Amino acid sequence: MKRLSLQWRITLMSVLLIGITCVAMNLLLCSSGVYYMDTIADSLQGGGTVILNEEGTVSFDPQLIAPNEELTIVVDGAQGRFRTTNWYITAAVTLLGGILAYFVSGRALRPLRSFVAQVEQVQPNNLADMKITEEVLPEFRQFSASFNEMLDRLDEGFSAQRQFTGNAAHELRTPLALMQAQLELFSAEHPDARPETADLIRLLREQTERMTQMTKTLLEMSELRSVPCTDRIELGPMAEEILTDLAPLAEKKGIALVCDGDGVMTGSDTLIYRLLFNLTENAIRYNRPNGTVRISIAEEETQIVVRVADSGCGIPEEYRRSMVFCNTKYGTVSLVTHLEKAGLRAKCLNGDMEQAARNRIMAAYRNNEFDVLVATDVAARGIDVEQVDAAFNYEIPNENEYYLHRIGRTGRAGREGVSFVFYSENERPRLKTILKYSGNSYHPVQVNADGSFTECEL
């Protein structure tokens, strides 16, 4: 029923009401008709009724003529045909009423279809022109007023965003122009600079030029103009350039950078560069020491696939749908930021949120719209989600009961679950107390510098 359109719902409800009304009328008419037919039959078979003609003389006297079987059969047959005809009429009237209800409801819903068509045309640059006029049906007046108020709020939000973006871009243009001028002046005045100095100047000039292009993109976005996507981009050389720019960061962690494949596409050179740069930078930052980051480019049928892979430990697939517990509101926000940078779909739940916001996050979590829920103990009370693979104690709880509450979020509905506790050396006594209180078995391990695990004593 939920998947049916409003027009079909109205039609089905109308058919149901018409059908019930016709059936009730049919039953009443049948009972009334049969009653009077039986009365006529009784009169013909032995009553005192005398039928007179137009002149007033007796034309039929049941006392003088004995009723025979043929007369009785005729009366009984009329009753059956009367009932059948009534049911046919009921079905025909119901069907005709349903057809009329469908077309009438379609005409009645025409203002709603017009509103839907208008909503589909709403764009960030035409919010003021999309308001609904006040000449609408009484039923739509409150709806149109709320919609117009929503457009006003959106327009104010977009205006503030455009103003901030434009101001930031304008403020960046001047220092960037000065930096470019100083770099060019330095290069002109020191043509015999040492190779490492020349390489540094070249790198600074390239990055300053990219920041200038990004500023230009911000200005275009602040004016709500579409960013030009007509550049011919060679992804292989771009990936090599990105790895060169990130080489100093990778060298600090001993990470090897690899690039293979090539492809040509059309788009915005600035935005594609920023996209690949951010992905590769995250892969380096959250990789294990002495690991590897690889950029692979391949043409597959009608599309180009770019993969940025690292050798970090990550989270196993069986633990992807997890709940992580922190002791503070700030801790939940900070941890979600790091998880998102690492490529995980995470949301936080803490006491600063309104109840409506909490309900939206829990609904999204139950619908698998994200994988990791980071919550405080107070905000997580009453959470009942069946499919939670693992519970992580990112911070050791302050109360023993909180630990039982946390680990109770996993392993529900007959499923197996597992919980993890992160602790430091000075938290070892506290953890022993909690584990003794819970009575659960545990398996302590130590995380090494290279990301591997070794067994240890608690």
C-alpha positions as CSV (number, residue, x, y, z in Angstrom):
1,M,0.0,0.0,0.0
2,K,2.9,2.4,0.8
3,R,4.2,2.0,-2.8
4,L,1.0,3.1,-4.4
5,S,0.5,6.6,-5.6
6,L,-1.9,9.0,-3.9
7,Q,-4.2,8.8,-6.9
8,W,-4.5,5.0,-6.7
9,R,-5.0,5.2,-3.0
10,I,-7.9,7.5,-3.4
11,T,-9.3,5.3,-6.2
12,L,-9.1,2.1,-4.1
13,M,-10.7,3.8,-1.1
14,S,-13.5,5.1,-3.3
15,V,-14.0,1.7,-4.8
16,L,-14.1,0.2,-1.3
17,L,-16.7,2.7,-0.1
18,I,-18.8,2.3,-3.3
19,G,-18.6,-1.5,-3.0
20,I,-19.7,-1.5,0.6
21,T,-22.6,0.9,-0.1
22,C,-23.8,-1.2,-3.1
23,V,-23.6,-4.5,-1.2
24,A,-25.6,-3.0,1.7
25,M,-28.2,-1.6,-0.8
26,N,-28.3,-5.0,-2.6
27,L,-28.9,-6.9,0.6
28,L,-31.6,-4.5,1.7
29,L,-33.3,-4.5,-1.8
30,C,-33.1,-8.3,-2.0
31,S,-34.6,-8.8,1.5
32,S,-37.4,-6.3,0.7
33,G,-38.0,-7.7,-2.8
34,V,-38.1,-11.3,-1.6
35,Y,-40.4,-10.4,1.3
36,Y,-43.0,-8.9,-1.1
37,M,-42.6,-11.7,-3.6
38,D,-43.3,-14.2,-0.8
39,T,-46.3,-12.1,0.2
40,I,-47.7,-12.2,-3.3
41,A,-47.1,-15.9,-3.5
42,D,-48.9,-16.6,-0.3
43,S,-51.8,-14.5,-1.5
44,L,-52.0,-16.4,-4.8
45,Q,-51.8,-19.8,-3.1
46,G,-54.6,-19.4,-0.5
47,G,-55.1,-15.9,0.7
48,G,-58.3,-13.9,0.5
49,T,-57.0,-11.4,-2.0
50,V,-59.0,-10.9,-5.2
51,I,-57.5,-9.2,-8.2
52,L,-59.7,-6.8,-10.0
53,N,-59.5,-5.5,-13.6
54,E,-59.9,-1.9,-14.7
55,E,-63.7,-2.1,-14.8
56,G,-63.7,-3.3,-11.2
57,T,-64.9,-6.8,-11.9
58,V,-63.1,-9.9,-10.6
59,S,-60.5,-11.1,-13.0
60,F,-58.7,-13.6,-10.6
61,D,-60.0,-15.2,-7.4
62,P,-57.6,-17.6,-5.7
63,Q,-60.5,-19.2,-3.8
64,L,-62.0,-20.4,-7.1
65,I,-58.8,-21.5,-8.9
66,A,-56.5,-23.9,-7.1
67,P,-52.9,-22.9,-7.5
68,N,-50.7,-25.4,-9.4
69,E,-47.0,-26.1,-9.3
70,E,-46.3,-24.1,-12.4
71,L,-47.5,-20.9,-10.7
72,T,-45.2,-21.6,-7.7
73,I,-42.2,-22.2,-9.9
74,V,-42.7,-19.0,-11.8
75,V,-42.6,-17.0,-8.5
76,D,-39.5,-18.8,-7.1
77,G,-37.6,-18.3,-10.4
78,A,-38.4,-14.6,-10.2
79,Q,-36.7,-14.3,-6.8
80,G,-33.5,-16.0,-8.0
81,R,-33.3,-13.8,-11.1
82,F,-34.0,-10.7,-8.9
83,R,-31.0,-11.5,-6.7
84,T,-28.7,-12.3,-9.6
85,T,-29.6,-9.1,-11.4
86,N,-29.0,-7.1,-8.2
87,W,-25.5,-8.5,-7.8
88,Y,-24.7,-7.7,-11.5
89,I,-25.8,-4.2,-11.0
90,T,-23.7,-3.9,-7.8
91,A,-20.6,-5.1,-9.6
92,A,-21.2,-2.7,-12.6
93,V,-21.9,0.3,-10.3
94,T,-18.7,-0.4,-8.3
95,L,-16.5,-0.8,-11.4
96,L,-18.0,2.4,-13.0
97,G,-17.5,4.2,-9.7
98,G,-13.9,3.2,-9.5
99,I,-13.2,4.4,-13.0
100,L,-14.8,7.7,-12.3
101,A,-13.0,8.0,-9.0
102,Y,-9.6,7.5,-10.8
103,F,-10.2,10.2,-13.3
104,V,-11.8,12.6,-10.8
105,S,-9.0,12.1,-8.3
106,G,-6.5,12.7,-11.0
107,R,-8.1,16.0,-11.8
108,A,-8.3,16.9,-8.2
109,L,-4.5,16.2,-7.7
110,R,-3.5,18.3,-10.7
111,P,-2.3,21.2,-8.5
112,L,-0.1,18.7,-6.6
113,R,1.5,17.5,-9.9
114,S,2.0,21.1,-10.9
115,F,3.8,21.7,-7.6
116,V,6.0,18.7,-8.1
117,A,7.0,19.9,-11.5
118,Q,7.9,23.3,-10.0
119,V,9.9,21.7,-7.2
120,E,12.0,19.7,-9.8
121,Q,13.0,23.0,-11.4
122,V,14.4,24.5,-8.2
123,Q,18.1,25.3,-8.5
124,P,20.5,27.3,-6.2
125,N,20.4,30.2,-8.5
126,N,16.6,30.5,-8.9
127,L,15.2,30.1,-5.4
128,A,13.6,33.5,-5.4
129,D,11.7,32.7,-8.6
130,M,10.3,29.3,-7.5
131,K,7.9,30.6,-4.9
132,I,4.3,29.4,-5.1
133,T,1.7,32.0,-5.7
134,E,-1.0,32.6,-3.1
135,E,-3.7,31.8,-5.6
136,V,-3.9,28.1,-4.7
137,L,-6.6,25.8,-3.3
138,P,-7.4,26.3,0.4
139,E,-6.0,22.9,1.2
140,F,-2.6,23.9,-0.3
141,R,-2.3,27.4,1.3
142,Q,-0.5,26.2,4.5
143,F,1.7,23.9,2.4
144,S,2.6,26.6,-0.1
145,A,3.4,29.0,2.8
146,S,5.7,26.5,4.4
147,F,7.4,25.8,1.1
148,N,8.0,29.5,0.4
149,E,9.4,30.0,3.9
150,M,11.8,27.0,3.3
151,L,13.0,28.6,0.0
152,D,13.7,31.9,1.9
153,R,15.8,30.0,4.5
154,L,17.7,28.2,1.8
155,D,18.3,31.4,-0.1
156,E,19.6,33.0,3.0
157,G,21.9,30.0,3.6
158,F,23.2,30.0,0.0
159,S,23.7,33.7,0.1
160,A,25.8,33.5,3.3
161,Q,27.8,30.6,1.8
162,R,28.4,32.6,-1.4
163,Q,29.5,35.6,0.5
164,F,31.9,33.7,2.7
165,T,33.4,31.8,-0.3
166,G,33.7,34.9,-2.3
167,N,35.4,36.9,0.5
168,A,37.8,34.0,1.2
169,A,38.7,33.7,-2.4
170,H,39.3,37.5,-2.8
171,E,41.4,37.6,0.4
172,L,43.6,34.7,-1.0
173,R,44.1,36.3,-4.4
174,T,46.3,39.2,-3.1
175,P,48.8,37.1,-1.0
176,L,49.0,34.5,-3.7
177,A,49.8,37.1,-6.4
178,L,52.5,38.5,-4.1
179,M,54.0,35.1,-3.5
180,Q,54.1,34.4,-7.3
181,A,55.7,37.8,-7.9
182,Q,58.3,37.2,-5.2
183,L,59.1,33.7,-6.5
184,E,59.5,34.9,-10.1
185,L,61.7,37.9,-8.9
186,F,63.9,35.5,-6.9
187,S,64.3,33.2,-9.8
188,A,65.2,36.1,-12.1
189,E,67.7,37.5,-9.6
190,H,69.4,34.2,-8.8
191,P,69.7,32.3,-12.1
192,D,72.7,30.4,-10.7
193,A,71.0,29.1,-7.6
194,R,71.9,25.7,-6.3
195,P,69.9,22.8,-7.7
196,E,68.1,22.0,-4.5
197,T,67.1,25.7,-4.1
198,A,65.9,25.8,-7.7
199,D,63.8,22.6,-7.1
200,L,62.3,24.2,-4.1
201,I,61.4,27.4,-5.9
202,R,59.9,25.3,-8.8
203,L,57.8,23.3,-6.3
204,L,56.6,26.5,-4.6
205,R,55.7,28.1,-7.9
206,E,53.7,25.0,-9.0
207,Q,51.8,24.8,-5.7
208,T,51.1,28.6,-5.7
209,E,49.8,28.3,-9.3
210,R,47.5,25.5,-8.2
211,M,46.3,27.5,-5.2
212,T,45.6,30.4,-7.6
213,Q,43.5,28.0,-9.8
214,M,41.7,26.8,-6.7
215,T,40.9,30.3,-5.7
216,K,39.5,31.0,-9.2
217,T,37.3,27.9,-8.8
218,L,36.0,29.1,-5.5
219,L,35.1,32.4,-7.1
220,E,33.2,30.6,-9.8
221,M,31.4,28.5,-7.2
222,S,30.6,31.6,-5.1
223,E,28.8,33.1,-8.2
224,L,27.0,29.8,-8.7
225,R,28.5,29.2,-12.0
226,S,29.4,25.8,-13.2
227,V,33.1,25.0,-13.1
228,P,34.4,24.5,-16.6
229,C,35.0,20.8,-17.2
230,T,36.6,21.0,-20.7
231,D,40.3,20.3,-19.8
232,R,42.0,17.4,-21.5
233,I,43.5,15.5,-18.6
234,E,46.3,12.9,-18.9
235,L,45.9,11.0,-15.6
236,G,49.2,9.2,-15.8
237,P,51.4,12.3,-15.7
238,M,49.0,13.9,-13.2
239,A,49.4,10.9,-10.8
240,E,53.2,11.0,-11.2
241,E,53.1,14.7,-10.3
242,I,51.0,14.1,-7.2
243,L,53.4,11.4,-6.0
244,T,56.3,13.8,-6.5
245,D,54.6,16.5,-4.5
246,L,53.8,14.0,-1.7
247,A,57.2,12.3,-1.7
248,P,58.6,14.3,1.3
249,L,55.6,13.1,3.4
250,A,56.0,9.5,2.3
251,E,59.8,9.6,3.0
252,K,59.1,10.5,6.7
253,K,57.2,7.2,7.1
254,G,59.3,5.1,4.7
255,I,56.3,4.6,2.4
256,A,56.9,3.5,-1.2
257,L,54.9,5.3,-3.9
258,V,53.9,3.4,-7.0
259,C,52.0,4.5,-10.1
260,D,50.9,2.4,-13.1
261,G,48.6,2.8,-16.0
262,D,47.4,5.8,-17.9
263,G,44.3,7.3,-19.3
264,V,42.9,10.5,-20.9
265,M,39.7,12.1,-19.8
266,T,37.9,15.4,-20.1
267,G,37.1,17.4,-16.9
268,S,38.3,20.1,-14.5
269,D,42.1,19.7,-14.1
270,T,42.1,21.6,-10.8
271,L,39.3,19.5,-9.2
272,I,40.6,16.1,-10.4
273,Y,44.1,17.0,-9.1
274,R,42.7,18.0,-5.8
275,L,40.6,14.8,-5.6
276,L,43.5,12.4,-6.3
277,F,45.8,14.5,-4.1
278,N,43.5,14.2,-1.1
279,L,43.0,10.5,-1.5
280,T,46.7,9.8,-1.9
281,E,47.6,12.0,1.1
282,N,45.2,10.1,3.3
283,A,46.6,6.8,2.1
284,I,50.0,8.0,3.2
285,R,49.0,9.5,6.5
286,Y,47.0,6.5,7.7
287,N,49.3,3.8,6.3
288,R,51.6,1.6,8.3
289,P,55.3,2.5,8.4
290,N,57.3,1.1,5.5
291,G,54.1,0.4,3.6
292,T,53.1,1.1,0.0
293,V,50.7,3.4,-1.7
294,R,49.7,2.6,-5.3
295,I,47.8,4.6,-7.8
296,S,46.3,2.4,-10.6
297,I,44.7,3.8,-13.7
298,A,42.9,1.5,-16.1
299,E,40.4,2.0,-19.0
300,E,37.4,-0.4,-18.5
301,E,34.9,-0.3,-21.4
302,T,33.6,3.2,-21.6
303,Q,35.0,4.5,-18.3
304,I,38.4,5.1,-16.6
305,V,38.9,3.6,-13.2
306,V,41.4,5.2,-10.8
307,R,42.3,3.2,-7.7
308,V,44.3,4.5,-4.7
309,A,45.3,1.6,-2.5
310,D,47.5,1.4,0.6
311,S,48.9,-1.4,2.7
312,G,47.4,-0.2,5.9
313,C,45.7,-2.8,8.2
314,G,42.3,-1.2,7.9
315,I,39.3,-2.8,9.5
316,P,38.4,-6.4,8.5
317,E,35.1,-6.9,6.6
318,E,33.5,-8.8,9.5
319,Y,34.0,-5.9,11.8
320,R,33.0,-3.1,9.4
321,R,29.6,-2.6,11.0
322,S,30.7,-1.5,14.5
323,M,30.0,0.7,17.4
324,V,32.8,2.7,19.1
325,F,32.4,4.2,22.6
326,C,34.1,7.3,23.9
327,N,33.8,9.0,27.3
328,T,33.4,12.6,26.1
329,K,31.3,14.4,23.4
330,Y,34.5,16.0,22.0
331,G,36.0,12.5,21.7
332,T,33.2,11.3,19.5
333,V,33.5,14.3,17.1
334,S,37.3,14.1,16.9
335,L,37.3,10.3,16.3
336,V,34.7,10.5,13.5
337,T,36.8,13.1,11.8
338,H,39.8,10.7,11.7
339,L,37.7,7.7,10.7
340,E,36.2,9.7,7.7
341,K,39.7,10.7,6.6
342,A,40.7,7.0,6.7
343,G,37.8,6.3,4.3
344,L,35.3,4.9,6.7
345,R,31.6,5.8,6.8
346,A,31.1,7.1,10.4
347,K,28.7,9.2,12.4
348,C,28.7,10.4,16.0
349,L,26.0,10.3,18.6
350,N,26.4,12.4,21.8
351,G,24.4,14.4,24.4
352,D,24.7,17.7,22.6
353,M,22.4,16.5,19.8
354,E,18.7,17.0,19.9
355,Q,16.4,14.0,20.0
356,A,15.3,14.4,16.4
357,A,18.9,14.4,15.2
358,R,19.6,11.3,17.3
359,N,16.6,9.5,15.7
360,R,17.8,10.4,12.2
361,I,21.3,9.0,12.9
362,M,19.9,5.8,14.4
363,A,17.5,5.3,11.4
364,A,20.4,5.8,9.0
365,Y,22.5,3.3,11.0
366,R,19.8,0.7,10.9
367,N,19.4,1.3,7.1
368,N,23.2,0.6,6.6
369,E,23.8,4.2,5.3
370,F,27.0,4.2,7.3
371,D,29.1,1.5,9.1
372,V,30.6,2.9,12.3
373,L,28.6,4.6,15.0
374,V,30.7,6.6,17.6
375,A,28.8,7.3,20.7
376,T,29.0,8.3,24.4
377,D,27.6,6.1,27.1
378,V,24.7,8.4,27.9
379,A,23.7,8.9,24.3
380,A,23.9,5.2,23.5
381,R,21.5,4.1,26.2
382,G,18.4,2.4,24.8
383,I,20.0,1.6,21.4
384,D,18.7,-1.6,20.1
385,V,20.4,-2.7,16.8
386,E,20.6,-6.3,15.9
387,Q,23.3,-6.4,13.3
388,V,26.4,-5.0,15.1
389,D,29.5,-7.0,14.4
390,A,31.9,-5.5,17.0
391,A,31.9,-3.0,19.9
392,F,35.1,-0.9,20.3
393,N,36.0,0.7,23.7
394,Y,38.1,3.5,22.3
395,E,38.3,4.8,25.9
396,I,37.9,2.7,29.0
397,P,34.6,3.5,30.7
398,N,34.4,5.3,34.0
399,E,31.8,2.9,35.4
400,N,31.9,-0.9,35.4
401,E,28.2,-1.0,34.3
402,Y,29.0,1.1,31.3
403,Y,31.4,-1.6,30.1
404,L,28.6,-4.3,30.2
405,H,26.3,-1.9,28.5
406,R,28.8,-1.3,25.7
407,I,29.7,-4.9,25.0
408,G,26.0,-5.8,25.1
409,R,25.4,-3.9,21.9
410,T,27.0,-6.8,19.9
411,G,26.1,-10.4,19.6
412,R,22.3,-10.0,19.6
413,A,19.5,-12.0,18.1
414,G,21.6,-15.3,18.2
415,R,24.5,-13.7,16.4
416,E,28.2,-13.9,17.5
417,G,29.9,-10.7,18.5
418,V,33.2,-9.5,19.6
419,S,34.4,-6.4,21.6
420,F,37.8,-4.6,21.7
421,V,39.3,-2.4,24.4
422,F,42.1,0.1,23.7
423,Y,44.3,0.8,26.7
424,S,47.6,2.3,27.7
425,E,50.0,1.2,30.3
426,N,48.7,3.4,33.1
427,E,45.1,2.1,32.4
428,R,46.1,-1.5,33.0
429,P,44.9,-1.7,36.6
430,R,41.5,-0.1,35.8
431,L,41.0,-2.5,32.9
432,K,41.8,-5.5,35.1
433,T,39.1,-4.3,37.5
434,I,36.5,-4.0,34.7
435,L,37.3,-7.4,33.2
436,K,37.0,-9.1,36.7
437,Y,33.7,-7.4,37.2
438,S,32.3,-8.5,33.8
439,G,33.6,-12.1,34.1
440,N,34.2,-12.3,30.4
441,S,37.2,-14.0,28.8
442,Y,39.8,-11.8,27.1
443,H,42.8,-12.1,24.8
444,P,45.4,-9.3,25.3
445,V,47.6,-8.3,22.3
446,Q,50.1,-5.5,21.7
447,V,50.1,-3.3,18.6
448,N,53.7,-3.0,17.2
449,A,55.1,0.0,15.3
450,D,54.7,-1.7,12.0
451,G,51.0,-2.4,12.6
452,S,51.4,-6.1,13.5
453,F,50.1,-7.7,16.7
454,T,51.8,-9.9,19.3
455,E,50.4,-11.6,22.3
456,C,51.1,-10.1,25.7
457,E,50.2,-10.3,29.4
458,L,47.6,-8.0,30.9
